[in-house]
Amino acid sequence: MNLAVIPARGGSKRIARKNIKLFCGKPMLAWSIEAAKNSGCFDAIVVSTDDEEIAEVARKYGASVPFLRPAELSDDMTGTSPVVRHAIEVLAEQGQLFDYVACVYATAPFLLGVNLKDAMRLLERDGPSYVFSVTSFPYPIQRAVRLTDTGQVEMRTPEFAATRSQDLEEAFHDAGQFYLGSSSSWLAKKSVFNSGALPYILPRYRVQDIDTQEDWIRAELMMHALQKTGEI
């Protein structure tokens, strides 16, 4: 049995009601629910929320909301892992036990069902603690600069100043789309960013943090472009 947990609290600050705000014609949350459904990987798709309106939208698009998240797990300081652990534990009390559990972010409209399906295959085949989405930095991080206290510029890693960009190691960052792991990894509070985790690489043009209005506009433009190409 496999579970997808979609955290979607009601108190988003920078974009009001972000999780159910219409994004290219559908509530933002609906895109993540549909990706989880289309993957065919999950016996249950649960939205963890503290908000009745979000719960109603979640049910409309095919997810279940078997509990409301408590206030102590719904503030700005609560991370993803405690929310997922809470869902696993509450569902276990209800008699539902799961082998693998995915955390799918509610603001991941570019995530496809096939991505989750491929990541699940990696998890089942290789047995890592987690598989999670990453993407590459568009520019060599070894060439990053910082501003000093006097307003001047200096390289963060000056030893690479004369190295050709093609000779620098490619660097990746968390794409913020999903984290897929065994129930035991989540319950043991094992960090996603550990040496036993595996990456699932997404192209940069399908990754966009959506935290500000500028992010939102950029993401909608990206979605319109991808829909024209038939990729989404």
MDAnalysis code that builds the backbone (N, CA, C; Angstrom):
import MDAnalysis as mda
import numpy as np

u = mda.Universe.empty(696, n_residues=232, atom_resindex=np.repeat(np.arange(232), 3), trajectory=True)
u.add_TopologyAttr("name", ["N", "CA", "C"] * 232)
u.add_TopologyAttr("resid", np.arange(1, 233))
u.add_TopologyAttr("resname", ["MET", "ASN", "LEU", "ALA", "VAL", "ILE", "PRO", "ALA", "ARG", "GLY", "GLY", "SER", "LYS", "ARG", "ILE", "ALA", "ARG", "LYS", "ASN", "ILE", "LYS", "LEU", "PHE", "CYS", "GLY", "LYS", "PRO", "MET", "LEU", "ALA", "TRP", "SER", "ILE", "GLU", "ALA", "ALA", "LYS", "ASN", "SER", "GLY", "CYS", "PHE", "ASP", "ALA", "ILE", "VAL", "VAL", "SER", "THR", "ASP", "ASP", "GLU", "GLU", "ILE", "ALA", "GLU", "VAL", "ALA", "ARG", "LYS", "TYR", "GLY", "ALA", "SER", "VAL", "PRO", "PHE", "LEU", "ARG", "PRO", "ALA", "GLU", "LEU", "SER", "ASP", "ASP", "MET", "THR", "GLY", "THR", "SER", "PRO", "VAL", "VAL", "ARG", "HIS", "ALA", "ILE", "GLU", "VAL", "LEU", "ALA", "GLU", "GLN", "GLY", "GLN", "LEU", "PHE", "ASP", "TYR", "VAL", "ALA", "CYS", "VAL", "TYR", "ALA", "THR", "ALA", "PRO", "PHE", "LEU", "LEU", "GLY", "VAL", "ASN", "LEU", "LYS", "ASP", "ALA", "MET", "ARG", "LEU", "LEU", "GLU", "ARG", "ASP", "GLY", "PRO", "SER", "TYR", "VAL", "PHE", "SER", "VAL", "THR", "SER", "PHE", "PRO", "TYR", "PRO", "ILE", "GLN", "ARG", "ALA", "VAL", "ARG", "LEU", "THR", "ASP", "THR", "GLY", "GLN", "VAL", "GLU", "MET", "ARG", "THR", "PRO", "GLU", "PHE", "ALA", "ALA", "THR", "ARG", "SER", "GLN", "ASP", "LEU", "GLU", "GLU", "ALA", "PHE", "HIS", "ASP", "ALA", "GLY", "GLN", "PHE", "TYR", "LEU", "GLY", "SER", "SER", "SER", "SER", "TRP", "LEU", "ALA", "LYS", "LYS", "SER", "VAL", "PHE", "ASN", "SER", "GLY", "ALA", "LEU", "PRO", "TYR", "ILE", "LEU", "PRO", "ARG", "TYR", "ARG", "VAL", "GLN", "ASP", "ILE", "ASP", "THR", "GLN", "GLU", "ASP", "TRP", "ILE", "ARG", "ALA", "GLU", "LEU", "MET", "MET", "HIS", "ALA", "LEU", "GLN", "LYS", "THR", "GLY", "GLU", "ILE"])
u.atoms.positions = np.array([
    [0.843, -1.202, 0.000],
    [0.000, 0.000, 0.000],
    [0.875, 1.247, 0.000],
    [0.534, 2.189, -0.846],
    [1.297, 3.428, -0.976],
    [0.392, 4.633, -0.740],
    [0.979, 5.667, -0.161],
    [0.235, 6.867, 0.225],
    [0.882, 8.113, -0.355],
    [0.062, 9.040, -0.841],
    [0.530, 10.379, -1.204],
    [-0.075, 11.377, -0.230],
    [0.770, 12.174, 0.388],
    [0.328, 13.229, 1.299],
    [0.614, 14.578, 0.643],
    [-0.387, 15.412, 0.536],
    [-0.239, 16.748, -0.043],
    [-0.495, 17.771, 1.057],
    [0.554, 18.386, 1.599],
    [0.353, 19.410, 2.637],
    [-0.213, 20.694, 2.012],
    [-1.265, 21.235, 2.612],
    [-1.899, 22.443, 2.048],
    [-2.577, 23.225, 3.163],
    [-1.793, 23.950, 3.923],
    [-2.384, 24.719, 5.021],
    [-3.066, 25.983, 4.477],
    [-3.891, 26.571, 5.305],
    [-4.687, 27.705, 4.843],
    [-4.045, 29.063, 5.024],
    [-2.941, 29.135, 5.760],
    [-2.425, 30.444, 6.144],
    [-1.293, 30.985, 5.303],
    [-1.295, 30.771, 4.005],
    [-0.225, 31.311, 3.167],
    [-0.245, 32.834, 3.236],
    [0.935, 33.423, 3.361],
    [1.031, 34.867, 3.611],
    [1.316, 35.660, 2.330],
    [2.347, 35.267, 1.587],
    [2.781, 36.107, 0.465],
    [1.812, 36.079, -0.703],
    [1.168, 34.935, -0.938],
    [0.103, 34.849, -1.935],
    [-1.120, 34.312, -1.194],
    [-2.107, 35.162, -0.978],
    [-3.271, 34.769, -0.179],
    [-4.008, 33.599, -0.812],
    [-4.328, 32.601, 0.026],
    [-5.089, 31.421, -0.409],
    [-4.412, 30.731, -1.584],
    [-3.101, 30.700, -1.551],
    [-2.312, 30.197, -2.683],
    [-2.711, 28.788, -3.109],
    [-2.968, 27.930, -2.164],
    [-3.191, 26.522, -2.490],
    [-4.478, 26.260, -3.263],
    [-5.438, 27.187, -3.193],
    [-6.682, 27.000, -3.957],
    [-6.937, 28.153, -4.926],
    [-6.005, 29.059, -5.047],
    [-6.100, 30.138, -6.046],
    [-6.066, 29.515, -7.441],
    [-6.876, 30.040, -8.354],
    [-6.925, 29.468, -9.708],
    [-5.602, 29.676, -10.426],
    [-5.058, 28.575, -10.936],
    [-3.819, 28.595, -11.704],
    [-4.109, 27.963, -13.063],
    [-4.076, 28.776, -14.104],
    [-4.402, 28.290, -15.454],
    [-5.718, 27.526, -15.473],
    [-6.700, 28.077, -14.774],
    [-8.058, 27.549, -14.859],
    [-8.459, 26.558, -13.793],
    [-7.511, 26.089, -12.956],
    [-7.835, 25.126, -11.906],
    [-7.216, 25.571, -10.591],
    [-7.814, 25.205, -9.462],
    [-7.154, 25.500, -8.195],
    [-5.748, 24.893, -8.183],
    [-4.792, 25.637, -7.663],
    [-3.410, 25.159, -7.655],
    [-3.301, 23.737, -7.120],
    [-3.987, 23.475, -6.036],
    [-3.944, 22.161, -5.405],
    [-4.366, 21.043, -6.355],
    [-5.286, 21.336, -7.269],
    [-5.811, 20.310, -8.174],
    [-4.724, 19.706, -9.053],
    [-3.731, 20.506, -9.435],
    [-2.670, 19.992, -10.305],
    [-1.888, 18.877, -9.608],
    [-1.605, 19.061, -8.336],
    [-0.851, 18.045, -7.595],
    [-1.686, 16.793, -7.363],
    [-2.967, 16.980, -7.065],
    [-3.850, 15.825, -6.893],
    [-3.905, 15.012, -8.183],
    [-4.043, 15.694, -9.311],
    [-4.130, 14.998, -10.590],
    [-2.842, 14.268, -10.930],
    [-1.690, 14.855, -10.619],
    [-0.416, 14.174, -10.865],
    [-0.340, 12.890, -10.047],
    [-0.746, 12.963, -8.780],
    [-0.728, 11.771, -7.932],
    [-1.686, 10.704, -8.470],
    [-2.867, 11.124, -8.894],
    [-3.839, 10.173, -9.451],
    [-3.321, 9.552, -10.750],
    [-2.758, 10.384, -11.620],
    [-2.298, 9.899, -12.921],
    [-1.102, 8.960, -12.827],
    [-0.378, 9.017, -11.717],
    [0.774, 8.133, -11.563],
    [0.354, 6.682, -11.408],
    [-0.835, 6.457, -10.866],
    [-1.302, 5.097, -10.622],
    [-0.548, 4.389, -9.509],
    [0.186, 5.146, -8.701],
    [1.064, 4.557, -7.684],
    [0.430, 4.449, -6.305],
    [-0.653, 5.195, -6.065],
    [-1.080, 5.403, -4.696],
    [-2.465, 4.811, -4.414],
    [-2.532, 4.126, -3.288],
    [-3.800, 3.570, -2.836],
    [-4.630, 4.620, -2.124],
    [-3.973, 5.655, -1.638],
    [-4.672, 6.763, -0.983],
    [-3.942, 8.061, -1.284],
    [-4.714, 9.099, -1.576],
    [-4.176, 10.450, -1.788],
    [-4.858, 11.341, -0.767],
    [-4.080, 11.807, 0.194],
    [-4.612, 12.546, 1.332],
    [-4.084, 13.976, 1.326],
    [-4.962, 14.930, 1.463],
    [-4.561, 16.323, 1.641],
    [-4.571, 16.628, 3.132],
    [-3.419, 17.075, 3.634],
    [-3.293, 17.456, 5.042],
    [-3.475, 18.959, 5.147],
    [-4.590, 19.369, 5.702],
    [-4.903, 20.796, 5.789],
    [-5.586, 21.119, 7.109],
    [-5.528, 22.383, 7.469],
    [-6.223, 22.884, 8.648],
    [-7.439, 23.713, 8.253],
    [-7.775, 23.703, 6.959],
    [-8.718, 24.659, 6.390],
    [-9.870, 23.927, 5.696],
    [-11.097, 24.221, 6.106],
    [-12.262, 23.518, 5.557],
    [-12.485, 23.814, 4.073],
    [-12.202, 25.029, 3.644],
    [-12.389, 25.360, 2.226],
    [-11.411, 24.580, 1.364],
    [-10.148, 24.492, 1.821],
    [-9.157, 23.701, 1.088],
    [-9.577, 22.239, 1.068],
    [-10.086, 21.744, 2.191],
    [-10.544, 20.354, 2.259],
    [-11.647, 20.093, 1.240],
    [-12.556, 21.037, 1.089],
    [-13.658, 20.887, 0.131],
    [-13.126, 20.812, -1.297],
    [-12.174, 21.686, -1.633],
    [-11.573, 21.659, -2.971],
    [-10.843, 20.336, -3.193],
    [-10.118, 19.875, -2.183],
    [-9.383, 18.617, -2.298],
    [-10.320, 17.459, -2.618],
    [-11.418, 17.382, -1.917],
    [-12.379, 16.292, -2.155],
    [-12.983, 16.399, -3.554],
    [-13.264, 17.616, -3.985],
    [-13.853, 17.819, -5.318],
    [-12.953, 17.251, -6.410],
    [-11.633, 17.341, -6.222],
    [-10.702, 16.881, -7.254],
    [-10.155, 15.477, -6.992],
    [-10.761, 14.767, -6.038],
    [-10.477, 13.348, -5.918],
    [-9.555, 12.914, -4.807],
    [-9.155, 13.835, -3.933],
    [-8.343, 13.457, -2.779],
    [-9.255, 13.240, -1.579],
    [-8.730, 12.601, -0.547],
    [-9.488, 12.446, 0.690],
    [-8.897, 13.355, 1.759],
    [-9.725, 13.729, 2.709],
    [-9.292, 14.548, 3.851],
    [-9.840, 13.871, 5.109],
    [-9.181, 12.813, 5.571],
    [-9.712, 12.036, 6.698],
    [-9.501, 12.672, 8.052],
    [-8.794, 13.802, 8.083],
    [-8.558, 14.525, 9.338],
    [-8.227, 15.970, 8.995],
    [-8.378, 16.864, 9.966],
    [-7.891, 18.225, 9.832],
    [-6.601, 18.345, 10.641],
    [-5.613, 18.974, 10.052],
    [-4.318, 19.097, 10.702],
    [-4.409, 20.019, 11.920],
    [-3.803, 19.634, 13.038],
    [-3.879, 20.478, 14.234],
    [-3.109, 21.778, 14.072],
    [-3.482, 22.766, 14.861],
    [-2.895, 24.103, 14.756],
    [-1.394, 24.092, 14.973],
    [-0.911, 23.241, 15.864],
    [0.530, 23.224, 16.154],
    [1.365, 22.720, 14.985],
    [0.727, 22.148, 13.975],
    [1.438, 21.703, 12.763],
    [1.050, 22.540, 11.552],
    [0.474, 23.714, 11.804],
    [-0.042, 24.529, 10.695],
    [0.502, 25.945, 10.686],
    [1.601, 26.188, 11.404],
    [2.153, 27.543, 11.413],
    [3.301, 27.661, 10.410],
    [3.871, 28.857, 10.337],
    [4.925, 29.134, 9.358],
    [6.207, 28.354, 9.626],
    [6.384, 27.891, 10.848],
    [7.647, 27.271, 11.240],
    [7.653, 25.750, 11.093],
    [6.507, 25.158, 10.824],
    [6.420, 23.697, 10.729],
    [6.953, 23.216, 9.391],
    [7.869, 22.275, 9.431],
    [8.445, 21.721, 8.212],
    [7.575, 20.626, 7.610],
    [8.040, 20.097, 6.494],
    [7.299, 19.071, 5.775],
    [7.256, 17.749, 6.532],
    [8.385, 17.330, 7.063],
    [8.479, 15.997, 7.663],
    [7.495, 15.770, 8.803],
    [7.350, 16.709, 9.751],
    [6.368, 16.484, 10.811],
    [4.939, 16.332, 10.291],
    [4.623, 17.040, 9.226],
    [3.280, 16.952, 8.641],
    [3.056, 15.562, 8.043],
    [4.065, 15.052, 7.348],
    [3.943, 13.714, 6.756],
    [3.863, 12.655, 7.846],
    [4.717, 12.772, 8.864],
    [4.676, 11.807, 9.969],
    [3.307, 11.810, 10.647],
    [2.750, 12.994, 10.847],
    [1.429, 13.092, 11.458],
    [0.403, 12.340, 10.629],
    [0.436, 12.508, 9.317],
    [-0.525, 11.810, 8.447],
    [-0.356, 10.302, 8.547],
    [0.889, 9.823, 8.514],
    [1.141, 8.381, 8.616],
    [0.601, 7.841, 9.936],
    [0.845, 8.563, 11.016],
    [0.449, 8.098, 12.349],
    [-1.070, 8.110, 12.519],
    [-1.729, 9.168, 12.045],
    [-3.186, 9.239, 12.171],
    [-3.844, 8.131, 11.359],
    [-3.355, 7.908, 10.147],
    [-3.944, 6.870, 9.303],
    [-3.673, 5.475, 9.879],
    [-2.516, 5.294, 10.522],
    [-2.225, 4.013, 11.178],
    [-3.228, 3.749, 12.299],
    [-3.573, 4.803, 13.045],
    [-4.576, 4.664, 14.103],
    [-5.939, 4.271, 13.533],
    [-6.163, 4.641, 12.268],
    [-7.418, 4.289, 11.598],
    [-7.329, 2.937, 10.894],
    [-6.199, 2.258, 11.069],
    [-6.027, 0.927, 10.499],
    [-5.440, 0.887, 9.104],
    [-4.919, 2.016, 8.632],
    [-4.335, 2.071, 7.296],
    [-2.811, 2.155, 7.410],
    [-2.131, 1.127, 6.938],
    [-0.675, 1.061, 6.984],
    [-0.129, 1.104, 5.566],
    [0.986, 1.820, 5.382],
    [1.530, 2.030, 4.045],
    [3.014, 1.675, 4.005],
    [3.437, 1.133, 2.855],
    [4.851, 0.794, 2.658],
    [5.647, 2.027, 2.260],
    [5.151, 2.736, 1.237],
    [5.844, 3.911, 0.727],
    [4.925, 5.123, 0.808],
    [5.537, 6.256, 1.118],
    [4.766, 7.492, 1.294],
    [5.432, 8.623, 0.526],
    [4.650, 9.323, -0.279],
    [5.148, 10.484, -1.012],
    [4.585, 11.749, -0.396],
    [5.435, 12.740, -0.249],
    [4.977, 14.089, 0.037],
    [5.003, 14.842, -1.289],
    [3.858, 15.251, -1.751],
    [3.746, 16.011, -3.006],
    [3.335, 17.429, -2.645],
    [4.126, 18.407, -3.041],
    [3.791, 19.783, -2.688],
    [2.541, 20.253, -3.434],
    [1.756, 21.078, -2.748],
    [0.508, 21.566, -3.332],
    [0.744, 22.570, -4.448],
    [1.942, 23.159, -4.498],
    [2.269, 24.149, -5.536],
    [3.313, 23.573, -6.481],
    [2.949, 22.457, -7.117],
    [3.846, 21.789, -8.065],
    [3.086, 21.482, -9.355],
    [2.614, 22.512, -10.061],
    [1.747, 22.270, -11.224],
    [2.451, 21.635, -12.415],
    [3.786, 21.643, -12.417],
    [4.516, 21.056, -13.548],
    [4.856, 19.588, -13.323],
    [4.516, 19.075, -12.158],
    [4.782, 17.670, -11.855],
    [3.812, 16.789, -12.634],
    [4.346, 15.727, -13.233],
    [3.536, 14.799, -14.010],
    [3.423, 13.459, -13.292],
    [2.345, 12.758, -13.587],
    [2.178, 11.440, -13.009],
    [3.331, 10.513, -13.332],
    [3.866, 10.628, -14.535],
    [4.972, 9.751, -14.940],
    [6.215, 10.000, -14.097],
    [6.410, 11.237, -13.629],
    [7.555, 11.523, -12.758],
    [7.448, 10.744, -11.458],
    [6.268, 10.761, -10.852],
    [6.059, 10.019, -9.619],
    [6.169, 8.514, -9.852],
    [5.669, 8.060, -10.980],
    [5.747, 6.633, -11.304],
    [7.196, 6.186, -11.466],
    [7.998, 6.978, -12.167],
    [9.414, 6.645, -12.353],
    [10.176, 6.682, -11.034],
    [9.853, 7.667, -10.189],
    [10.515, 7.768, -8.891],
    [10.162, 6.571, -8.012],
    [8.918, 6.119, -8.091],
    [8.507, 4.950, -7.324],
    [9.270, 3.710, -7.786],
    [9.500, 3.608, -9.082],
    [10.278, 2.474, -9.599],
    [11.691, 2.490, -9.027],
    [12.289, 3.683, -8.958],
    [13.625, 3.810, -8.368],
    [13.620, 3.355, -6.915],
    [12.619, 3.778, -6.182],
    [12.542, 3.439, -4.767],
    [12.388, 1.935, -4.578],
    [11.516, 1.337, -5.365],
    [11.269, -0.105, -5.236],
    [12.455, -0.929, -5.727],
    [13.133, -0.438, -6.755],
    [14.250, -1.199, -7.329],
    [15.512, -1.118, -6.486],
    [15.857, 0.094, -6.052],
    [17.158, 0.307, -5.402],
    [17.073, 0.419, -3.881],
    [15.885, 0.632, -3.336],
    [15.708, 0.657, -1.897],
    [16.387, 1.785, -1.149],
    [16.461, 2.997, -1.713],
    [17.046, 4.111, -0.953],
    [16.092, 4.553, 0.144],
    [16.580, 5.420, 1.044],
    [15.690, 5.956, 2.075],
    [14.630, 6.857, 1.438],
    [15.055, 7.669, 0.465],
    [14.142, 8.572, -0.232],
    [14.569, 8.718, -1.691],
    [13.598, 9.116, -2.512],
    [13.860, 9.646, -3.856],
    [13.180, 11.007, -3.891],
    [13.908, 12.031, -4.327],
    [13.277, 13.355, -4.386],
    [13.753, 14.113, -5.617],
    [12.948, 15.083, -6.024],
    [13.195, 15.827, -7.262],
    [14.299, 16.853, -7.088],
    [15.187, 16.906, -8.069],
    [16.241, 17.918, -8.114],
    [16.302, 18.491, -9.523],
    [16.925, 19.633, -9.635],
    [17.205, 20.213, -10.947],
    [18.547, 20.927, -10.878],
    [19.117, 21.188, -12.037],
    [20.458, 21.771, -12.063],
    [20.409, 23.290, -11.958],
    [21.465, 23.864, -11.389],
    [21.621, 25.314, -11.404],
    [21.915, 25.756, -12.839],
    [21.372, 26.882, -13.281],
    [21.591, 27.325, -14.658],
    [22.968, 27.912, -14.901],
    [23.708, 28.189, -13.838],
    [25.020, 28.817, -13.968],
    [25.931, 28.173, -12.937],
    [27.214, 27.994, -13.249],
    [28.119, 27.333, -12.296],
    [28.143, 28.041, -10.939],
    [27.825, 27.309, -9.878],
    [27.803, 27.930, -8.557],
    [29.211, 28.292, -8.088],
    [30.225, 27.683, -8.720],
    [31.609, 28.021, -8.350],
    [31.960, 29.450, -8.754],
    [31.149, 30.060, -9.625],
    [31.390, 31.435, -10.068],
    [30.526, 32.440, -9.301],
    [29.879, 31.983, -8.241],
    [29.028, 32.883, -7.460],
    [29.870, 33.983, -6.810],
    [29.273, 35.157, -6.675],
    [29.945, 36.275, -6.019],
    [29.101, 36.728, -4.828],
    [29.726, 37.420, -3.916],
    [29.037, 38.000, -2.773],
    [29.362, 39.481, -2.697],
    [28.466, 40.224, -2.074],
    [28.709, 41.640, -1.840],
    [29.285, 41.803, -0.437],
    [30.371, 42.519, -0.331],
    [31.013, 42.737, 0.959],
    [30.291, 43.830, 1.737],
    [30.704, 44.033, 2.971],
    [30.096, 45.068, 3.811],
    [30.303, 46.465, 3.241],
    [31.325, 46.629, 2.400],
    [31.607, 47.932, 1.790],
    [30.978, 48.076, 0.416],
    [30.160, 47.067, 0.019],
    [29.472, 47.152, -1.261],
    [30.285, 46.683, -2.442],
    [31.451, 46.101, -2.192],
    [32.270, 45.578, -3.275],
    [31.908, 44.124, -3.557],
    [32.470, 43.611, -4.625],
    [32.177, 42.246, -5.063],
    [33.408, 41.371, -4.872],
    [33.178, 40.156, -4.381],
    [34.268, 39.178, -4.319],
    [33.709, 37.790, -4.605],
    [34.547, 36.938, -5.186],
    [34.113, 35.589, -5.502],
    [34.006, 34.766, -4.225],
    [33.007, 33.887, -4.190],
    [32.871, 32.991, -3.052],
    [33.936, 31.894, -3.096],
    [34.292, 31.458, -4.287],
    [35.332, 30.427, -4.428],
    [36.360, 30.922, -5.448],
    [37.231, 31.819, -5.035],
    [38.174, 32.446, -5.979],
    [39.127, 31.463, -6.645],
    [39.271, 30.270, -6.078],
    [40.168, 29.289, -6.697],
    [39.669, 28.826, -8.068],
    [38.393, 29.112, -8.383],
    [37.839, 28.710, -9.677],
    [37.737, 29.880, -10.655],
    [38.341, 31.000, -10.336],
    [38.214, 32.201, -11.168],
    [38.683, 31.975, -12.590],
    [39.717, 31.181, -12.776],
    [40.284, 30.975, -14.116],
    [39.868, 29.645, -14.739],
    [38.985, 28.879, -14.066],
    [38.563, 27.574, -14.592],
    [37.469, 27.763, -15.630],
    [37.596, 27.065, -16.756],
    [36.559, 27.148, -17.785],
    [35.247, 26.591, -17.223],
    [34.127, 27.223, -17.602],
    [32.836, 26.801, -17.058],
    [32.534, 25.345, -17.395],
    [32.971, 24.882, -18.582],
    [32.698, 23.496, -18.962],
    [33.510, 22.492, -18.146],
    [34.491, 22.982, -17.423],
    [35.308, 22.093, -16.591],
    [34.850, 22.073, -15.131],
    [33.828, 22.857, -14.816],
    [33.332, 22.906, -13.453],
    [32.247, 21.852, -13.238],
    [32.227, 21.285, -12.068],
    [31.244, 20.258, -11.743],
    [29.841, 20.846, -11.728],
    [28.902, 20.151, -12.366],
    [27.512, 20.611, -12.361],
    [26.930, 20.455, -10.960],
    [26.130, 21.422, -10.563],
    [25.520, 21.402, -9.232],
    [23.999, 21.374, -9.364],
    [23.352, 20.766, -8.381],
    [21.895, 20.591, -8.391],
    [21.302, 21.128, -7.087],
    [20.011, 21.415, -7.124],
    [19.310, 21.820, -5.915],
    [17.952, 21.143, -5.851],
    [17.393, 21.107, -4.674],
    [16.068, 20.536, -4.451],
    [15.058, 21.267, -5.335],
    [14.295, 20.513, -6.110],
    [13.325, 21.126, -7.020],
    [12.003, 21.445, -6.335],
    [11.808, 20.968, -5.097],
    [10.602, 21.303, -4.356],
    [9.320, 20.792, -4.984],
    [9.344, 19.595, -5.528],
    [8.159, 19.016, -6.146],
    [7.595, 17.851, -5.318],
    [8.478, 16.910, -4.966],
    [8.023, 15.758, -4.189],
    [9.189, 15.108, -3.463],
    [8.836, 14.357, -2.403],
    [9.776, 13.526, -1.658],
    [9.085, 12.182, -1.456],
    [9.723, 11.122, -1.864],
    [9.126, 9.797, -1.818],
    [10.022, 8.889, -0.999],
    [9.473, 8.258, 0.030],
    [10.289, 7.404, 0.873],
    [9.479, 6.299, 1.517],
    [10.153, 5.425, 2.209],
    [9.470, 4.375, 2.949],
    [8.826, 4.984, 4.193],
    [7.769, 4.361, 4.666],
    [7.142, 4.829, 5.904],
    [8.141, 4.833, 7.051],
    [9.004, 3.815, 7.071],
    [9.973, 3.719, 8.165],
    [10.958, 4.879, 8.149],
    [11.335, 5.354, 6.966],
    [12.245, 6.501, 6.876],
    [11.589, 7.754, 7.429],
    [10.330, 7.977, 7.059],
    [9.612, 9.151, 7.571],
    [9.460, 9.077, 9.079],
    [9.029, 7.903, 9.577],
    [8.744, 7.764, 11.003],
    [10.005, 7.821, 11.855],
    [11.133, 7.415, 11.263],
    [12.407, 7.464, 11.994],
    [13.016, 8.860, 11.982],
    [12.331, 9.820, 11.376],
    [12.802, 11.201, 11.269],
    [14.126, 11.289, 10.514],
    [14.286, 10.406, 9.561],
    [15.499, 10.415, 8.739],
    [15.436, 11.600, 7.780],
    [16.508, 12.370, 7.701],
    [16.541, 13.519, 6.807],
    [16.444, 13.083, 5.351],
    [15.677, 13.847, 4.570],
    [15.617, 13.571, 3.126],
    [16.997, 13.740, 2.494],
    [17.750, 14.710, 3.008],
    [19.053, 15.023, 2.416],
    [20.147, 14.198, 3.089],
    [20.091, 12.900, 2.870],
    [21.114, 12.016, 3.426],
    [21.775, 11.231, 2.305],
    [22.894, 10.618, 2.615],
    [23.685, 9.948, 1.587],
    [22.979, 8.731, 0.997],
    [21.912, 8.270, 1.655],
    [21.176, 7.127, 1.139],
    [20.041, 7.490, 0.210],
    [19.845, 8.781, -0.049],
    [18.766, 9.223, -0.932],
    [19.220, 9.231, -2.389],
    [18.255, 9.140, -3.287],
    [18.537, 9.200, -4.720],
    [17.819, 10.391, -5.346],
    [18.445, 11.010, -6.361],
    [17.795, 12.143, -7.025],
    [16.905, 11.694, -8.182],
    [15.855, 12.444, -8.404],
    [15.074, 12.313, -9.630],
    [15.202, 13.655, -10.342],
    [15.906, 13.667, -11.463],
    [16.286, 14.924, -12.109],
    [15.173, 15.428, -13.029],
    [14.770, 16.668, -12.796],
    [13.793, 17.345, -13.645],
    [14.485, 18.446, -14.442],
    [14.031, 18.714, -15.668],
    [14.612, 19.825, -16.429],
    [14.239, 21.161, -15.799],
    [15.118, 22.141, -15.925],
    [14.895, 23.439, -15.282],
    [13.615, 24.112, -15.760],
    [13.224, 23.892, -17.006],
    [12.048, 24.584, -17.519],
    [10.747, 24.025, -16.946],
    [10.841, 22.986, -16.109],
    [9.645, 22.465, -15.450],
    [9.741, 22.599, -13.938],
    [10.535, 23.554, -13.501],
    [10.684, 23.802, -12.062],
    [10.532, 25.291, -11.800],
    [9.639, 25.625, -10.869],
    [9.455, 27.022, -10.499],
    [8.915, 27.105, -9.082],
    [9.672, 27.704, -8.178],
    [9.121, 28.022, -6.863],
    [8.011, 29.042, -7.044],
    [6.945, 28.895, -6.272],
    [5.826, 29.827, -6.397],
    [5.539, 30.401, -5.015],
    [6.285, 31.449, -4.674],
    [6.171, 32.067, -3.361],
    [5.737, 33.523, -3.416],
    [5.898, 34.156, -4.586],
    [5.539, 35.561, -4.740],
    [4.644, 35.731, -5.963],
    [4.067, 36.913, -6.111],
    [3.223, 37.164, -7.273],
    [4.034, 37.088, -8.555],
    [5.286, 37.531, -8.504],
    [6.151, 37.428, -9.680],
    [6.377, 35.963, -10.056],
    [6.593, 35.109, -9.053],
    [6.734, 33.676, -9.309],
    [5.483, 33.130, -9.984],
    [4.326, 33.572, -9.485],
    [3.052, 33.068, -10.001],
    [2.896, 33.412, -11.491],
    [3.173, 34.664, -11.834],
    [3.049, 35.091, -13.230],
    [4.003, 34.300, -14.116],
    [5.236, 34.144, -13.672],
    [6.223, 33.380, -14.438],
    [5.752, 31.939, -14.626],
    [5.216, 31.350, -13.569],
    [4.767, 29.957, -13.652],
    [3.615, 29.804, -14.635],
    [2.675, 30.754, -14.648],
    [1.574, 30.649, -15.602],
    [2.075, 30.783, -17.038],
    [3.033, 31.667, -17.251],
    [3.612, 31.784, -18.596],
    [4.295, 30.481, -19.005],
    [5.005, 29.863, -18.069],
    [5.655, 28.585, -18.351],
    [4.618, 27.515, -18.679],
    [3.537, 27.491, -17.915],
    [2.497, 26.491, -18.159],
    [1.863, 26.667, -19.534],
    [1.551, 27.902, -19.912],
    [0.966, 28.147, -21.231],
    [1.914, 27.662, -22.338],
    [3.202, 27.905, -22.175],
    [4.182, 27.469, -23.175],
    [4.240, 25.952, -23.251],
    [4.247, 25.279, -22.106],
    [4.316, 23.820, -22.087],
    [3.046, 23.195, -22.646],
    [1.904, 23.822, -22.385],
    [0.656, 23.301, -22.929],
    [0.619, 23.411, -24.459],
    [1.233, 24.453, -24.988],
    [1.286, 24.600, -26.440],
    [2.140, 23.516, -27.089],
    [3.192, 23.080, -26.376],
    [4.053, 22.038, -26.929],
    [3.489, 20.645, -26.712],
    [2.435, 20.553, -25.895],
    [1.824, 19.252, -25.610],
    [2.528, 18.478, -24.520],
    [3.496, 19.096, -23.862],
    [4.217, 18.372, -22.815],
    [3.375, 18.226, -21.558],
    [2.473, 19.165, -21.330],
    [1.549, 19.082, -20.195],
    [0.119, 19.238, -20.709],
])
